[in-house]
Amino acid sequence: MAVATHDVATAARTRTSPVASYYLLGSATGLLVLVGLAAMLSSSSIDSIAEDGDPYTLFKQQLAFLLVGVIGMAIMSRVSPAALKAAAPWILATSIVLLFLVAVTPLGHSSGGNKNWFKLGWVTAQPSEAAKLALALYLGLALSRLRSRLRTVKQAIVPAGLVAALVVGLVLAGKDIGTAVVLILLIAAAYWTAGLPVRFFAVGTGLAIATVGILVASRGALKVRITTWLSPDCGLDTCWQTTHGTWALASGGIWGLGPGLSREKWSYLPKAHNDFIFAILGEEFGLVGTIFVLIALAMIAIAVNRIVQRHKDPFIQIAAAAIGAWIVGQACLNIAVVLGLAPVTGVPLPLVSSGGSSMIMTLAGIGVLVAFARREPGAAEALAVRPSLVRRSLAVVSGRRRG
């Protein structure tokens, strides 16, 4: 009985700990990165061999992107909210310029039917990934100043709504519907946290549906993609990726076929190491492996909710909610596509799928969340009195040696 009481008390202290958000973010990020590397090593090997004969080519590239991203996350985790507020307009302006160059100049590079890549010499990047973080920070800044006055259409639109619409419009100009959907989720979370009345969301939802309908009707490839997904005859001939993704998950069962034993990665499933890596993860690591991903995403959502609830600074609340909606919402959209619950949108699974721009900017976004978590009430004091990982490790080693 005493042991049970002690466990309940320990769990309660953990939930109310001022550093819970900090450790939730770190644990979830580490789990997603490790799972992603394991799935990436297996799923990319066949394409790597076809490319240059080395099965580790794409994996080594991902490791390089991960290293850059971890450095960026470490830097962003130390940046103060005041510095983020000052930099937000400039970061967003840079992102808008890059998006414009991608949309209207030869510097824009097409891939998979979407013109969303910026290519200059040997440098290739996806500005829309940077725009997610930039827009989240800008909306945090702009809406925090208008939080008590978001009651009319003009107050809701000027200036934050106009800037957000410009970013989404530039992304749509490159035909990247998936990223546009993620941006809309980000914008909605920011406005919801800022206290925008519900009636505005009803109108916004209607406008979003109408816009998607117009885009579907005006673009042949997109119309085919949507109508094919809605068709009851969506089978192997018309839904190749979705069908093979379902087969991969089904063959994995509960425990999976084992690391490296995927069958679908042998060129049966396109984008196996990118958009459909969740299917390979389920095939090799089974239901257990996919649940680990879902748990990690839930940990991020809980951490973001804690940050929003515990902070008093509206900039931190709004920006954190927007970043959380971006990362968790994009992950849910990717998983829904793999499960056949949504049409193929071309969005990667954050921290798991291959891709340098996505990996680096997602880790930068996590870094911003960590910076916010470090400034939760009582967090700085709690972190200051806790010894570092290196000190704890040295203490354990020296204690064993003395024994």
C-alpha positions as CSV (number, residue, x, y, z in Angstrom):
1,M,0.0,0.0,0.0
2,A,2.8,2.4,0.9
3,V,4.6,1.6,-2.4
4,A,1.4,2.3,-4.4
5,T,1.0,5.6,-2.6
6,H,4.6,6.5,-3.3
7,D,4.1,5.7,-7.0
8,V,1.0,7.9,-7.2
9,A,2.8,10.8,-5.4
10,T,5.8,10.4,-7.8
11,A,3.6,10.5,-10.8
12,A,1.8,13.6,-9.5
13,R,5.1,15.4,-9.0
14,T,6.2,14.5,-12.5
15,R,3.0,15.9,-14.0
16,T,3.3,19.1,-12.1
17,S,7.1,19.4,-12.4
18,P,8.1,22.8,-13.9
19,V,10.6,20.9,-16.2
20,A,8.1,18.3,-17.5
21,S,7.6,20.1,-20.8
22,Y,11.4,20.3,-21.3
23,Y,11.9,16.6,-20.8
24,L,8.8,15.6,-22.8
25,L,10.1,17.5,-25.8
26,G,13.6,16.1,-25.5
27,S,12.4,12.5,-25.0
28,A,9.9,12.7,-27.9
29,T,12.4,14.3,-30.3
30,G,15.0,11.6,-29.5
31,L,12.5,8.8,-29.9
32,L,11.3,10.1,-33.3
33,V,14.8,10.7,-34.6
34,L,16.0,7.2,-33.6
35,V,13.0,5.5,-35.0
36,G,13.3,7.6,-38.2
37,L,17.0,6.7,-38.6
38,A,16.3,3.0,-38.3
39,A,13.5,3.1,-40.8
40,M,15.5,5.5,-43.1
41,L,18.5,3.2,-43.1
42,S,16.4,0.3,-44.4
43,S,13.9,2.1,-46.7
44,S,16.5,4.1,-48.5
45,S,19.1,1.4,-49.2
46,I,17.6,0.2,-52.5
47,D,17.3,3.7,-54.0
48,S,20.9,4.4,-52.8
49,I,22.2,1.3,-54.5
50,A,20.4,2.3,-57.7
51,E,21.8,5.8,-57.5
52,D,25.5,5.1,-57.0
53,G,26.0,1.6,-55.7
54,D,26.4,2.6,-52.1
55,P,23.4,1.5,-49.9
56,Y,24.3,4.2,-47.3
57,T,24.3,7.3,-49.6
58,L,20.9,8.6,-48.6
59,F,21.3,7.6,-45.0
60,K,24.6,9.5,-44.7
61,Q,22.9,12.5,-46.2
62,Q,20.2,12.3,-43.6
63,L,22.8,12.0,-40.8
64,A,24.4,15.2,-42.1
65,F,21.0,17.0,-42.1
66,L,20.4,15.7,-38.6
67,L,23.7,17.1,-37.4
68,V,22.8,20.5,-38.8
69,G,19.4,20.3,-37.4
70,V,20.6,19.4,-33.9
71,I,23.0,22.4,-34.0
72,G,20.1,24.6,-35.0
73,M,17.9,23.2,-32.3
74,A,20.6,23.8,-29.6
75,I,21.0,27.4,-30.8
76,M,17.2,28.1,-30.9
77,S,16.7,26.5,-27.5
78,R,18.9,29.3,-26.0
79,V,17.3,32.2,-27.8
80,S,15.2,34.5,-25.6
81,P,11.6,35.3,-26.5
82,A,12.6,38.9,-26.8
83,A,15.1,38.1,-29.5
84,L,12.5,35.9,-31.3
85,K,10.1,38.8,-31.2
86,A,12.6,41.1,-32.8
87,A,13.7,38.6,-35.4
88,A,10.2,37.3,-36.4
89,P,9.4,40.0,-39.0
90,W,12.8,39.7,-40.7
91,I,12.7,35.9,-40.8
92,L,9.2,36.0,-42.3
93,A,10.2,38.6,-44.9
94,T,13.2,36.4,-45.9
95,S,10.9,33.4,-46.3
96,I,8.4,35.4,-48.4
97,V,11.1,36.6,-50.7
98,L,12.4,33.0,-51.2
99,L,8.8,31.7,-51.8
100,F,8.3,34.4,-54.4
101,L,11.6,33.5,-56.1
102,V,10.5,29.8,-56.2
103,A,7.1,30.7,-57.6
104,V,8.1,33.1,-60.4
105,T,11.8,32.7,-61.3
106,P,13.9,30.0,-62.8
107,L,15.4,29.4,-59.4
108,G,12.3,27.5,-58.6
109,H,12.7,23.7,-59.0
110,S,9.9,21.2,-59.5
111,S,9.7,17.8,-57.9
112,G,6.7,15.5,-57.9
113,G,4.5,18.0,-59.7
114,N,5.1,20.7,-57.1
115,K,7.3,23.7,-57.7
116,N,8.5,24.3,-54.2
117,W,12.3,23.9,-54.2
118,F,14.9,26.7,-54.4
119,K,17.9,25.6,-56.3
120,L,21.1,27.8,-56.6
121,G,24.2,25.9,-57.7
122,W,24.7,22.9,-55.4
123,V,22.3,24.3,-52.8
124,T,18.7,22.9,-52.9
125,A,16.3,23.9,-50.2
126,Q,12.5,24.1,-49.6
127,P,11.6,27.6,-48.4
128,S,8.1,26.5,-47.4
129,E,9.6,24.6,-44.5
130,A,11.3,27.7,-43.2
131,A,8.0,29.6,-43.8
132,K,6.2,27.4,-41.3
133,L,8.5,28.4,-38.4
134,A,8.6,32.0,-39.6
135,L,4.9,32.3,-39.8
136,A,4.4,30.8,-36.4
137,L,6.7,33.3,-34.8
138,Y,5.2,36.2,-36.7
139,L,1.6,35.3,-35.8
140,G,2.7,35.0,-32.2
141,L,4.1,38.5,-32.4
142,A,1.2,40.1,-34.3
143,L,-1.7,38.4,-32.6
144,S,-0.3,38.9,-29.1
145,R,-0.5,42.6,-29.7
146,L,-4.2,42.4,-30.8
147,R,-5.3,39.6,-28.5
148,S,-7.9,41.7,-26.7
149,R,-9.2,43.3,-29.9
150,L,-9.8,40.4,-32.2
151,R,-13.6,41.0,-32.5
152,T,-14.0,42.5,-36.0
153,V,-13.1,41.3,-39.5
154,K,-10.6,44.1,-39.9
155,Q,-8.8,43.3,-36.7
156,A,-8.6,39.7,-37.6
157,I,-7.3,40.3,-41.1
158,V,-5.0,43.3,-40.7
159,P,-2.1,42.7,-40.6
160,A,-1.8,39.0,-39.5
161,G,-4.5,37.6,-41.8
162,L,-3.1,39.3,-44.9
163,V,0.4,38.1,-44.3
164,A,-0.8,34.6,-43.6
165,A,-2.8,34.6,-46.8
166,L,0.2,35.8,-48.7
167,V,2.3,32.9,-47.5
168,V,-0.3,30.3,-48.2
169,G,-0.9,31.9,-51.6
170,L,2.7,31.7,-52.6
171,V,2.8,28.0,-51.5
172,L,-0.3,27.3,-53.5
173,A,1.4,29.0,-56.5
174,G,3.9,26.2,-56.4
175,K,1.0,23.6,-56.3
176,D,2.0,22.3,-52.9
177,I,-1.4,21.6,-51.5
178,G,0.0,19.5,-48.6
179,T,2.1,22.2,-47.2
180,A,-0.7,24.7,-47.7
181,V,-3.0,22.5,-45.5
182,V,-0.3,22.3,-42.8
183,L,0.0,26.1,-42.9
184,I,-3.7,26.5,-42.5
185,L,-3.6,24.2,-39.4
186,L,-0.8,26.4,-38.0
187,I,-2.8,29.6,-38.7
188,A,-5.9,28.2,-37.1
189,A,-4.1,27.1,-34.0
190,A,-2.6,30.6,-33.6
191,Y,-5.9,32.4,-34.0
192,W,-7.6,29.9,-31.7
193,T,-5.1,30.5,-29.0
194,A,-5.3,34.2,-29.5
195,G,-9.0,34.1,-28.7
196,L,-10.6,34.7,-32.1
197,P,-14.4,34.2,-31.8
198,V,-15.7,30.8,-33.1
199,R,-17.9,32.4,-35.8
200,F,-14.8,33.5,-37.6
201,F,-13.6,29.9,-37.8
202,A,-16.9,28.8,-39.3
203,V,-16.4,31.4,-42.1
204,G,-12.8,30.5,-42.5
205,T,-13.6,26.9,-42.9
206,G,-16.2,27.7,-45.5
207,L,-13.7,29.8,-47.5
208,A,-11.0,27.1,-47.2
209,I,-13.4,24.4,-48.5
210,A,-14.4,26.7,-51.4
211,T,-10.7,27.4,-52.2
212,V,-9.9,23.8,-52.3
213,G,-12.8,23.1,-54.5
214,I,-11.7,25.7,-57.0
215,L,-8.2,24.4,-57.0
216,V,-9.4,20.8,-57.5
217,A,-11.6,21.9,-60.4
218,S,-8.9,24.0,-62.1
219,R,-6.0,21.6,-61.8
220,G,-6.3,18.3,-63.7
221,A,-3.6,16.3,-61.8
222,L,-5.1,17.4,-58.4
223,K,-8.6,16.6,-59.5
224,V,-7.6,13.1,-60.6
225,R,-5.8,12.6,-57.3
226,I,-8.9,13.6,-55.3
227,T,-11.5,11.8,-57.4
228,T,-9.3,8.6,-57.4
229,W,-9.1,8.6,-53.6
230,L,-12.9,9.1,-53.3
231,S,-13.6,6.4,-55.9
232,P,-14.8,3.0,-54.4
233,D,-12.7,1.3,-57.1
234,C,-9.5,2.7,-55.7
235,G,-7.3,-0.4,-56.2
236,L,-3.8,-1.4,-57.3
237,D,-4.1,0.2,-60.8
238,T,-5.3,3.6,-59.6
239,C,-4.0,3.8,-56.0
240,W,-0.6,2.2,-56.3
241,Q,1.0,4.0,-53.3
242,T,-1.9,3.7,-51.0
243,T,-2.5,0.0,-51.8
244,H,1.2,-0.9,-51.3
245,G,1.3,1.2,-48.1
246,T,-1.7,-0.8,-46.8
247,W,0.0,-4.1,-47.7
248,A,3.1,-3.0,-45.9
249,L,1.2,-2.2,-42.7
250,A,-0.8,-5.4,-42.9
251,S,2.2,-7.7,-43.5
252,G,4.0,-6.1,-40.5
253,G,1.3,-7.3,-38.1
254,I,1.9,-6.7,-34.4
255,W,5.7,-7.2,-34.1
256,G,6.8,-6.6,-37.7
257,L,9.0,-8.6,-40.1
258,G,12.2,-7.4,-38.5
259,P,14.7,-4.6,-39.2
260,G,15.7,-4.5,-42.8
261,L,13.2,-7.1,-43.9
262,S,10.7,-4.9,-45.7
263,R,9.5,-6.2,-49.1
264,E,7.8,-3.0,-50.2
265,K,11.0,-1.0,-50.2
266,W,12.2,-3.0,-53.2
267,S,10.8,-0.4,-55.6
268,Y,7.2,-1.5,-55.0
269,L,6.3,1.5,-52.8
270,P,7.4,4.9,-54.3
271,K,8.7,7.4,-51.8
272,A,9.3,4.6,-49.3
273,H,11.9,6.6,-47.4
274,N,10.0,9.9,-47.6
275,D,6.2,10.3,-47.7
276,F,5.5,6.6,-47.0
277,I,8.1,5.8,-44.4
278,F,5.4,5.2,-41.9
279,A,4.4,2.2,-44.0
280,I,7.9,0.8,-43.9
281,L,8.1,1.4,-40.2
282,G,4.9,-0.6,-39.7
283,E,6.1,-3.4,-42.0
284,E,9.4,-3.9,-40.2
285,F,8.6,-2.9,-36.7
286,G,4.9,-3.7,-36.7
287,L,2.1,-2.1,-34.7
288,V,4.5,-1.7,-31.8
289,G,6.8,0.5,-33.8
290,T,4.0,2.7,-35.1
291,I,2.6,3.1,-31.6
292,F,6.0,4.4,-30.5
293,V,5.6,7.2,-33.1
294,L,2.1,8.0,-31.9
295,I,3.3,8.1,-28.3
296,A,6.1,10.5,-29.2
297,L,3.7,12.8,-31.0
298,A,1.3,12.7,-28.0
299,M,4.2,13.7,-25.8
300,I,4.9,16.8,-28.0
301,A,1.2,17.7,-27.9
302,I,1.1,17.4,-24.1
303,A,4.3,19.5,-23.8
304,V,2.9,22.2,-26.1
305,N,-0.4,22.3,-24.1
306,R,1.6,22.7,-20.9
307,I,3.6,25.6,-22.4
308,V,0.4,27.3,-23.5
309,Q,-1.3,26.8,-20.2
310,R,1.6,27.7,-17.9
311,H,3.0,30.7,-19.7
312,K,1.6,34.2,-19.2
313,D,3.3,35.8,-22.3
314,P,0.7,35.7,-25.2
315,F,3.6,35.6,-27.7
316,I,4.9,32.4,-26.3
317,Q,1.4,30.9,-26.0
318,I,0.4,31.7,-29.6
319,A,3.8,30.8,-31.2
320,A,4.0,27.5,-29.2
321,A,0.5,26.5,-30.3
322,A,1.2,27.3,-33.9
323,I,4.5,25.3,-33.9
324,G,2.8,22.3,-32.1
325,A,-0.1,22.4,-34.7
326,W,2.5,22.4,-37.5
327,I,4.5,19.4,-36.2
328,V,1.7,17.2,-34.8
329,G,-0.8,18.2,-37.5
330,Q,1.6,17.4,-40.3
331,A,2.4,14.1,-38.7
332,C,-1.3,13.2,-38.5
333,L,-1.8,14.2,-42.1
334,N,1.1,12.0,-43.3
335,I,-0.2,9.1,-41.3
336,A,-3.7,9.6,-42.6
337,V,-2.4,9.4,-46.2
338,V,-0.5,6.2,-45.5
339,L,-3.7,4.7,-43.9
340,G,-5.8,5.8,-46.9
341,L,-7.8,8.2,-44.9
342,A,-6.6,11.2,-47.0
343,P,-5.5,11.7,-50.6
344,V,-1.8,11.7,-51.3
345,T,-0.5,15.1,-50.3
346,G,3.3,14.8,-50.4
347,V,4.0,15.9,-46.8
348,P,6.8,14.1,-44.9
349,L,6.5,12.6,-41.4
350,P,8.4,15.2,-39.2
351,L,11.7,13.9,-37.8
352,V,11.2,10.5,-39.4
353,S,11.0,11.0,-43.2
354,S,14.1,11.8,-45.3
355,G,14.6,15.4,-46.4
356,G,17.0,18.1,-45.2
357,S,14.7,21.1,-45.2
358,S,12.1,19.3,-43.2
359,M,14.5,17.8,-40.7
360,I,16.4,21.0,-40.1
361,M,13.4,23.3,-39.7
362,T,11.4,20.9,-37.6
363,L,14.4,20.6,-35.2
364,A,14.6,24.4,-35.2
365,G,10.9,24.5,-34.3
366,I,11.5,22.0,-31.5
367,G,14.3,24.2,-30.3
368,V,12.0,27.2,-30.0
369,L,9.6,25.0,-28.0
370,V,12.4,24.0,-25.7
371,A,13.4,27.6,-25.2
372,F,9.8,28.3,-24.2
373,A,9.8,25.2,-21.9
374,R,13.0,26.4,-20.2
375,R,11.1,29.6,-19.3
376,E,8.1,28.0,-17.8
377,P,7.5,29.2,-14.2
378,G,10.0,27.5,-12.0
379,A,11.8,25.7,-14.8
380,A,14.9,27.8,-14.8
381,E,15.4,27.2,-11.1
382,A,14.8,23.5,-11.4
383,L,17.2,23.1,-14.3
384,A,19.8,25.1,-12.5
385,V,20.0,22.8,-9.5
386,R,20.0,19.6,-11.5
387,P,23.5,18.3,-12.5
388,S,24.2,18.0,-16.2
389,L,24.1,14.6,-17.9
390,V,27.9,14.6,-18.0
391,R,28.2,15.2,-14.3
392,R,25.7,12.5,-13.5
393,S,27.5,10.0,-15.7
394,L,30.9,10.9,-14.1
395,A,29.4,10.5,-10.7
396,V,28.1,7.1,-11.4
397,V,31.4,5.9,-13.0
398,S,33.5,7.3,-10.1
399,G,31.1,5.8,-7.5
400,R,31.5,2.4,-9.1
401,R,35.2,2.7,-9.2
402,R,35.4,3.6,-5.5
403,G,33.2,0.6,-4.7
